[in-house]
Each structure stands twice: as C-alpha cells, then as structure tokens.
Amino acid sequence: MAERKKIRFGIIGLGLMGKEFGSAVARWCHLLDDGVIPEITGICNEKNLSDREWFTSNFPTIEVVTSDYHDLLASDKIDAIYCAVPHHLHAQMYIDILRAGKHLLGEKPFGIDLAANVLILEEIEKHPDLLVRCSSEFPYFPGAKRVIDWIKSGAYGQLMEVRSGFHHASDMDLNKPINWKRMIDINGEYGCMGDLGLHTQHIPFRMGWKPKSVYADLQNIATTRPDGKGNIVACETWDNAVLTTRCDDPKTGKEFTLVLETKRMAPGQTNTWFIEVYGTLGSVKFSTHDPKAFYILETTGKEQGWTRFDIGPKSFIPTITGGIFEFGFSDAFQQMIGAFMQDLDSKEAKDAFRNLIPEETHWSHLLLTAALQSHKTGQKVIL
Ligand SMILES: NC(=O)c1ccc[n+]([C@@H]2O[C@H](COP(=O)([O-])OP(=O)(O)OC[C@H]3O[C@@H](n4cnc5c(N)ncnc54)[C@H](O)[C@@H]3O)[C@@H](O)[C@H]2O)c1
C-alpha cells in the first residue's frame, strides 16, 4: 500500500481545545479514510509546562516546543496550524500564520470583533493557495447530519421557524471565579454570543439562511464574580442572548424566523447544542442532550406526533465504530478535523460537510455587531 501523505501541524494554544486536537490526531486510525494524515510536529503555549509535557510525552513526532509562536511559523517542519487562543490574540496570530505560508484552522469567533475579523479576511484574500477554516464541530454529530440531509431534501414544505442554540450551566455557580471568557478586553464585547454564536450559525448559514434583520435580547445576569484571589470583581460580559432574526429560504423564496440562542446560564445544561426546524409539511429536532435521538414529524392532518429514531454513530466520514454504539463530542471534533484534511487534500467526499469558511465568520460578525446595536437601541436592526 502506498504511504499516505502527512500534513505536519503546529498547535498554538494547548488548553481545552489544543488538547482535544491532539487527542483527535492520536487516534486517526479511528477514521476509515485513505486521505492525508495529520501529524503534530510543533506546540506553543504561553507558560503552562504540564500542558507541554502532556503533548511531548504523548507525541514523539513533536520537534518544536516554544512559548513564542513565531518559532512555529519559522519552522520548515510545519505545514499547517491549529490556533486555539483567547480572542484578543486571533487577528495578530491568524494574520502572522498566513504571512508565514501555513494553512490555518482557527477558532471562533475568528477575531475579537468585526474590525479584527475584517483584518483577517483581508489577509486571507492575499493567500488563495492557503486553506483557512474555522472550527465548529456540532454539525458532525450523526443527529445533526440527519437534520442537514433532511433540510436538503426540502421535506419541510415552507419553513415557519428554525431554532438553533447552545446552552451551558456552569456559570449558574455564582462562586465560579472569573476567567478570560468573562472579560470584555480578552473575550470581546459579544460575550456569550462570540463564544457560542458560530456553533449555532454553522448549519443555518450553510443552508443559505442569512439573517436580513435581528432583534436581540441580551442579559448580564452575574454582574460580579470572585477573582480567585479573595476579591469580588465586575463581570461585564453578556451571559445569555436570544437573537430573533428573519431570513429568506433559498429553496422556497419565502421568509421565516430563525432564532439563535446562546446561554451560559441555562439551568441543567452542559454543552447542549440543539437545532429544531419547523415547516408546514414536516419538522425535525436534534439535541446533543440526547445524542442518539433524532426526532421527526410529518404534518398530515389535524393531529401530529413526533417519532423518535434511536440512531447509531453514522457520521460524515465512516469510522471503525459499530453501528450500535454512541457518538460524542470528541468524535465530532475528530470528524471536523477530518473535513479539514479532506479539504486540504482537495478530495471532498460526496457526503462532506465543510468546516466554517471565512465568509461565514464574517456574516457572524455582521450579525453579532448588529445584535449589540439592537440591544442598545431596543430596535430591530436591518442587516
Ligand atoms: N470549538 C469549540 O468547541 C471550542 C470550545 C471552547 C473554546 N473554543 C475556542 O478555542 C479558543 C481557545 O479556547 P480554550 O478554551 O482552548 O482556551 P484555554 O484558556 O483553555 O487555552 C488557551 C491557550 O492559549 C495559550 N496562550 C495564551 N496566550 C498565548 C500566547 N501569547 N502565545 C501562545 N499561547 C498563548 C494558553 O497558554 C493556553 O494554552 C478560543 O477561541 C475559544 O473561543 C472553542
């Protein structure tokens, strides 16, 4: 068998997401795919030595270990970068990565604000030879795939409403110390919308549902938090956001309501991503809260009833997992990297679902900037 080509990755940011990337690469044999293989050859974080050690002890392929990301960019041992760092660093790092001629899988929100996102997109235009994508893993759940396939079939008739959301509960603990994700200067003015928004927008945007207007209801519920050093400090980021938007459906040319919810204070929810699609002829819903359940309803008369299908792990890229087993976040993350690799390989499979493209991150920033304005003025904002 011919040896498969390797794409050598450097990782900037070895925290929550950097390690998830490492784990996905470590079990690449999980995927039944004969394309290019990712290999980790460089790592960079600010100062945490135990995070670096986790990588170096698990990945003998690592050659560059540094606290200065420029070292990764200067290395000829690295073809692509996965960059998972706090939001205020996105613009500078993403631009430098592209200038160094490396492919980029970046993290959301892809710039701390609209101005930063525009700078990144301007740089991308100068490098048509480089692949640039933004992370978003939830469409890769088998249940989300069923929703996507169903939407593409047009079985909904005319869309009435789509709800897409992301709910967390860890901030319900008011004693949880503040971290960078709750600070405006590092996380950004969007607050929970910047952190969670693209996850809710990936499928709607990909279906061509581009908001024409937005009315935003934003809440800052926990206005103070402990700083972990015995003090109570201000916590100014938005905890919860509900955006009511209006979109045209390209399939029918008819307008419908798209509601995007991002909540850090949603009692009882841990990383619950969901999508619900309601049409005149049929409806579907899926939530990671119940990852095996795909719900579908056909409107045939006066009464309607939901049917629950207990689905297996059938994902975009086939895997070794048996058809009766469960799928989880780490599987979705690996599928997402798999889609990035297929794109790099220019070998898009028939069934592929692309990672977020730069233009979609820009739509997101236009929407979230308008949402801030809507909340400030109490008015619906036309995009
Ligand atoms: N896709 C997802 O599901 C998901 C989930 C959580 C976070 N994220 C995104 O991933 C990114 C990182 O979030 P996280 O939760 O992994 O954060 P984290 O705080 O766990 O890790 C951040 C990492 O960045 C490193 N870092 C900070 N400043 C640096 C510098 N100047 N040079 C080099 N490294 C530096 C830190 O050392 C740390 O390793 C953010 O954009 C966040 O929105 C995505």
Ligand as a Chemical Component Dictionary entry (heavy atoms), coordinates in Angstrom:
data_LIG
# 
_chem_comp.id                   LIG 
_chem_comp.type                 NON-POLYMER 
_chem_comp.pdbx_formal_charge   0 
_chem_comp.three_letter_code    LIG 
# 
loop_
_chem_comp_atom.comp_id 
_chem_comp_atom.atom_id 
_chem_comp_atom.alt_atom_id 
_chem_comp_atom.type_symbol 
_chem_comp_atom.charge 
_chem_comp_atom.model_Cartn_x 
_chem_comp_atom.model_Cartn_y 
_chem_comp_atom.model_Cartn_z 
_chem_comp_atom.pdbx_ordinal 
LIG N1  N1  N 0  -14.703 24.681 19.159 1  
LIG C1  C1  C 0  -15.106 24.609 20.414 2  
LIG O1  O1  O 0  -15.991 23.825 20.761 3  
LIG C2  C2  C 0  -14.474 25.496 21.429 4  
LIG C3  C3  C 0  -14.668 25.261 22.798 5  
LIG C4  C4  C 0  -14.002 26.094 23.706 6  
LIG C5  C5  C 0  -13.209 27.118 23.241 7  
LIG N2  N2  N 1  -13.064 27.327 21.898 8  
LIG C6  C6  C 0  -12.238 28.423 21.359 9  
LIG O2  O2  O 0  -10.881 27.994 21.370 10 
LIG C7  C7  C 0  -10.028 29.107 21.674 11 
LIG C8  C8  C 0  -9.237  28.753 22.914 12 
LIG O3  O3  O 0  -10.114 28.400 23.946 13 
LIG P1  P1  P 0  -9.702  27.340 25.075 14 
LIG O4  O4  O 0  -10.955 27.031 25.811 15 
LIG O5  O5  O -1 -8.887  26.241 24.491 16 
LIG O6  O6  O 0  -8.796  28.285 25.991 17 
LIG P2  P2  P 0  -7.790  27.880 27.157 18 
LIG O7  O7  O 0  -7.763  29.056 28.091 19 
LIG O8  O8  O 0  -8.085  26.523 27.702 20 
LIG O9  O9  O 0  -6.376  27.783 26.390 21 
LIG C9  C9  C 0  -5.791  28.913 25.814 22 
LIG C10 C10 C 0  -4.361  28.560 25.421 23 
LIG O10 O10 O 0  -3.813  29.710 24.754 24 
LIG C11 C11 C 0  -2.459  29.843 25.224 25 
LIG N3  N3  N 0  -1.990  31.216 25.038 26 
LIG C12 C12 C 0  -2.478  32.361 25.598 27 
LIG N4  N4  N 0  -1.721  33.408 25.189 28 
LIG C13 C13 C 0  -0.760  32.919 24.374 29 
LIG C14 C14 C 0  0.327   33.489 23.658 30 
LIG N5  N5  N 0  0.555   34.809 23.675 31 
LIG N6  N6  N 0  1.117   32.670 22.930 32 
LIG C15 C15 C 0  0.899   31.334 22.879 33 
LIG N7  N7  N 0  -0.108  30.735 23.539 34 
LIG C16 C16 C 0  -0.923  31.515 24.270 35 
LIG C17 C17 C 0  -2.533  29.473 26.688 36 
LIG O11 O11 O 0  -1.236  29.181 27.180 37 
LIG C18 C18 C 0  -3.447  28.236 26.612 38 
LIG O12 O12 O 0  -2.665  27.101 26.323 39 
LIG C19 C19 C 0  -10.939 30.316 21.801 40 
LIG O13 O13 O 0  -11.013 30.979 20.575 41 
LIG C20 C20 C 0  -12.283 29.710 22.169 42 
LIG O14 O14 O 0  -13.396 30.506 21.767 43 
LIG C21 C21 C 0  -13.670 26.514 21.006 44 
# 
loop_
_chem_comp_bond.comp_id 
_chem_comp_bond.atom_id_1 
_chem_comp_bond.atom_id_2 
_chem_comp_bond.value_order 
_chem_comp_bond.pdbx_ordinal 
LIG N1  C1  SING 1  
LIG C1  O1  DOUB 2  
LIG C1  C2  SING 3  
LIG C2  C3  SING 4  
LIG C2  C21 DOUB 5  
LIG C3  C4  DOUB 6  
LIG C4  C5  SING 7  
LIG C5  N2  DOUB 8  
LIG N2  C6  SING 9  
LIG N2  C21 SING 10 
LIG C6  O2  SING 11 
LIG C6  C20 SING 12 
LIG O2  C7  SING 13 
LIG C7  C8  SING 14 
LIG C7  C19 SING 15 
LIG C8  O3  SING 16 
LIG O3  P1  SING 17 
LIG P1  O4  DOUB 18 
LIG P1  O5  SING 19 
LIG P1  O6  SING 20 
LIG O6  P2  SING 21 
LIG P2  O7  DOUB 22 
LIG P2  O8  SING 23 
LIG P2  O9  SING 24 
LIG O9  C9  SING 25 
LIG C9  C10 SING 26 
LIG C10 O10 SING 27 
LIG C10 C18 SING 28 
LIG O10 C11 SING 29 
LIG C11 N3  SING 30 
LIG C11 C17 SING 31 
LIG N3  C12 SING 32 
LIG N3  C16 SING 33 
LIG C12 N4  DOUB 34 
LIG N4  C13 SING 35 
LIG C13 C14 SING 36 
LIG C13 C16 DOUB 37 
LIG C14 N5  SING 38 
LIG C14 N6  DOUB 39 
LIG N6  C15 SING 40 
LIG C15 N7  DOUB 41 
LIG N7  C16 SING 42 
LIG C17 O11 SING 43 
LIG C17 C18 SING 44 
LIG C18 O12 SING 45 
LIG C19 O13 SING 46 
LIG C19 C20 SING 47 
LIG C20 O14 SING 48 
# 
